[in-house]
């Protein structure tokens, strides 16, 4: 039996690593570039955020803006605990950081890459590079894969794990065989506010802030990073993931609101300021920063409120107090267009989940054809969740194809 895996990313390679070498089984991975596991290599700043320490599946599901109907079943088959065990059994130990993200203890994505690739080689997987797919056709129960270099490969089973494409037309070879594609739009992207004064604070980060899209209920909390073109960090990336479709519909023209104090509300903040005026009235507002914000950010916010460096807490006017409250918990910025940087690692959209069996990752239209990873209409927020979907769906597809092969042998 011949198994073809299209795409040498996380899902495709993990599937290949989980198909045991057996006599009469040939597994071939076809990759359009010259490298395997490229996203794994650069993810997490080169450390690879392999999964998340969230072992409660219902809670885990809340981290995926799209794909819950499939994930409700797939994540139970191969959980984050299974991911940790799989890598540890092969010599790669994962560690948990304060926010629950998990990385190899080496702090190097190469540890993950080497582990998966060595397992593929142990399973005698063949990897073919620079093989882009133009079409898939059927010959009875077999699949013929047509490549851009005019060659073909005939397989009994096919796993499509090509990741997400930014444009719908790039999925044409899948719509040609009858599959439906949910319109792809970017997810996990930074907010573009170039030339705004706040960008002068580039490199500054706040450990916990809340970002909300104005006029919606879309809001996420986490670390926030100011960059030379706008804002990034988990708070922004998670917000962009949850709001991916709505922000695309708005053509990336919207306002977002930052609560620099995360979950502090008006009443609590007013009470804190009243107490400061009473107990620290003689201290300069600029010198007495009670909110543990970075000094440069505090000075920037005071400047935006028109509170000069000589004003003392006891002298702060009612108008100044109100401006400060707004700046701290409702600091509003305008986005006009999306960055041209290629920082999006995830695409919202892909093959419709109604056409995929979550127990096997098999196409409901073509028995023997499977899907895994981001090519499906599944995406998670930042934090290791997208890799977990890749591992889970890749593992399920591998076991399904293995089982089908054993069933075919018994029937013969």
N, C-alpha and C positions, 0 to 999 in steps of 0.2 A: 504494500500500500504506500502511496506517495501523499505526503502532507506538505502543502505549500503554505508558508506564512508570509504575508505581504506586509512589510514594515518591520524594521529592526530597532524599534523604540522599546520603551519599558514593557508594554503589554505583549508585543510580539516576541521579544527575546525571553521574557519570563515564561510565556507559553512553551517556547522551544526548550527551555531549561527544565520543563516539567513533563516532557514526553520521553519516557524511558526508551533507551536504545533497545530495539528488538530485531531479530532476524526477519527480513522481509518488509521492514518499515523504513522508509526514506523520508527524512524531514529536511526541507530546504527553506531557508529564509531569504527573501528578496528585498533589498534595500536600495532606494533610488539614489542615495548619496554614497559617499565613500567610507562612512563610519557607522558604528552601531551605538545605540544608547546615548545619542547626542544631548537630549534634554536632561537625562540623568547626570551627565557630565557637568553641565553648567548650573543645575538647580541648586537652590539653597546657597548661592554664592560659592559653588564648587564643593559643597559639603554633602548635598543630597538629603533633603528632608523626606526620608523614605516612607514614613507613615506618621500616625498620631496616636498618642497614648489615650485613646478613647475606645474602651472595650464594650460599651453599652451601645448596641446597634441602633435602637431608636434615637438615641442622642446623636450618634454618628450620622444618621440620615439628615439631621437638621443642617449639616455642613455642606449639603449638596443642593444648590438652587434648582437644578434640573436632574431628573433621572431617578427619582425616588421609587417609582413603580418597579424598576428593574433592580435597584440596589437593595430593596427590602428583602429580596431573595439572595442575590449574589453575595452580599456582605456577610450573610450567615454561613455561606459555604466556605469562605476564606476571609477570616477576620484580621484586624490588626495584630491580634495575639498570634495568629498563624504566620503572619508576615515576620514577626520578631523571631519566632521559632525556626522558620525556614532559613533565614540568614544565619542565625546562631548555630544551627546544625552544620552549616558549611563554613564556620569559622569567622563570621562577621557579627560582632556584637553591636547592638544598637543602644544608645543612651537617650534619656529623656531630658529635655530642657524645661525650664520653669513654666513655659506656656504650653507644654504637652507635646511639642514637636519632637520627633525622634530622628536622630542622625547616627551614622556609624561612629564608634568611639575614636576612629582615626581622624574624624573631621574631614574626610576626603571621599568624594563621590567615586573615586577610582576603586575604592574597596567594594562598592556595590556593583560597579561595572565588571570588575574582575571576577567577582563571585558568580554572577549570572553567566558571564561568557564562558568561564571554566566549566560550569555545569552543562552548558550547551555543547561544548567540545567533548565532554564526557559522554554525552548522549549522541555523539557522532553527527551533530547537526551541520549541514553544509550552508555556508553564508555566501550569497552572491551580491556584489555591490554594483552600483550604477544601473539598476534595473527598475525603471519606472514603468508602471502598468498603464496600458492604453485601453484595454478591454478584457472582459472575461466572457467566454462563451461556453456553451454546454455541448458535450458529445455523449448523449445518453445520460448516465449518472456521473460521468466525469466532467471536470472543469478544465478548460483550456485558457491559460493566462497568456495574453498577448502583450509583449513588452515594446517599449519605444524603440529598441534597437532591432525590431522586426523578428526577434526570436520568440519562441513559445515554450510553455511548460504545461504538461498535462498532469493533473493531480486528482486523487480520489477525494481528498478533503482540502478545504481552503480556509485559512483564518485571515481575515482582513483586520490589520492593526496599524493602519497608516497614520493615526493621529488625526487632528482636526485640520481642515482646510479653511482659509479665510474667505474663499469665494465659492458660491454654489456650483458654478460650472466645473470646478475641479472634481466634483463628485459624479460627473456625467457617466463615467464607466460603471457606477453603481445604480444610477437611475436607469441606465440602459438595460439592466437585468431586472428591473421592476421595483427596486427599493425606493422608498420615499425619503427625501432629505429635508429635515427641519432647517430653515434658513440659518446659515452660520453668521455669527457676529462675535467680535472679540469679548473676552472675559479676562478678569485679572489684569487691569491696566491702570496706569497712574493718571492723575488729574492734571491737565495741562493749563497752567496759569502764568505763561511767560511774561516777563517785564513787571510782574506784580512786586511791590516792595518786600513782601514776605520771602521771596526767593533769595534775597540778600542773606538770609539765614541758612542757606543751603548747607546740608550736612548735619543740621540740628535735628534731634529726635526727642519725642515725648513718649515715655513708656506706655501710657494708657490714655487714649482720647476716643471720643465718639464722633463719627462722621455720618451726617444725614443728608440725603438728597432733598432739597427744598420742595415742598408741595407733595411729598410722598411719605410713605411709612418706611421707606428703605433706610436703614441705619445699621452700622456695625461699629464695634469697638476693637481697639488693639493699639499697638505701637504706631505712631505716625512719624513719617520722615519728610522733612522739607528738602527739596532738590532744586537744582538750578533752573528747572522748567516748571516746577509746581509742587505737588505733594504725592507721596507714595507711602510705603509701609503697609503692614497688614490691615490697618483700619481702612485705608483707601482701597487696597486691592480686594478685600472682602466686600466692600460696598459696591465696587464695580462689577463683581461677580453676581451679586444678588440683583443688581439693577441692569445687567447686561443688555437685555432686550429693550427695556424702557429708555435707557440712555442712547441706544442705537436709533430708536424711533425719534428721539429728540435731536438726532444728528450731533450728539455730543455738545449740545448747547444747553446748559443748565446751571443752577446755583447749588452749592453745597455748603452745609453749616458744620462748623467744628466746635465741639464742646471740649475745650482744652483740659477741663477738669473731669472728663469722662461722664460721670452720672450725677454730678452736683447740680441741684436745681436752684431756681431763683430764691426761694425762701431761705434755704440753707446758706446760700452765698450772701444774701443781705444780712443775715444774722452774724456771719463771720466778719463782714465789713463793719457792722455796728460795734462788735466786740473790739476790733482793731482800732477803731476811732476812740473808743473809751479807754483801752488799756495801753495802746501804743501811739497815742495821738501826737506825740512830739517827734516820732520817727519819720524819716523821709519815706514816702511811698515806694520810691525806687529802690531803697535799701532794704525795706522790710517786705520780702516776698513770701507770703505765708502759704503758698500753694505748691511749693517745691517744683515750680516750672524752671526750665533753664534760664539763666540770667539774661541772655540775649533775647529770648522770646518775651520775657517779662518786660524788658525795656522797650521792645518793639510794640507790644500791646499798649503800654502806657503812652507811647508816642502817638499811636493811632487814635487814642482817646483824648489827646491834647493835654495830658497830665505831665507837666514839666518836672524836671529833676529836683526842683526846690520845694515842691508841694509836700506837706506833711499829712499824715493820715487824719489828724484832727482838723485840717484845713480843707479836706476834700469836699467839694461842693456836691449838692444833690445831683446836678447834671453830670458831673465827673463820675460820681458813683454809679449812676445808671449806665453811662457809656462803658465803664469798666466791666460791669456785669454782662452787658451785651458782648463785649469783646472776649470775655472769658468763656461764656457758655453758648453764645450764638454768633461766633465769628464767621461771617458769610463771604464766600468767594464765588467768582463767576468763571465757568469753563466755557470756552468757545473753540470747539474742535478738539480732536484727540491728538496726542503726541505722535510724531512720525517715528519715534524710537520703536524698535522691535522688541519691546519688553513683554508683550503678551505671550504667555506660555500656554494659554488655554483658549480653546474656542468653544463658545456656546453654540449648540446646533450639531447636526450630523444625522446619522441613520435613525429613522423613527423607531422608538422602542417598542411600539405595537407590533413590529415585524420581527422581533427577536425574542426567543425563548430564554428567560432569565435563568432557568435551571441548567441550560447547556450552552448558552450564547449562540445557539444555532439559528440561522435564518428560518422564518416560518414559510418563506417562499421557495427556498432551495435547500433541501436536505443535504448536509455535507458542507454547507457554507456557514462559517462562523464569524463573529465579530468580537473585538476586545478593545478596551481603552477608549480614547477620546474620539475615535471615528463615530462612536455612538453619541446620541444626544444626552450625554451625561457630563456634568462638570461640577467641581467642588470649589469651595473657597480655598485660600492659601493656608497651608499648614500640614501638608502631606496627604491630603485627602484625594487628590487626583492620582497620585502614585498608588494609593491603596486601591482605587478603582481599577487601575491598570493591572496590579498584581492579582486582584480577585477575579476579574473577568478573564485574564490570561490563563490563570490556573484552571478555572472552570472549563474554558474552551479546550485546554490541553487534555483534561481528564475525560471530557466528552468524546473527543476524537480518538483517544486511546481506547475507550470503552467500545466505541463503534467498530474499531479495528478488531478487537477481541471477539465481538459478536459476529462480525463477518467471517472470522476464522472458524468459529464454532458452527456457523450455518453451512460453511463449505465442507 
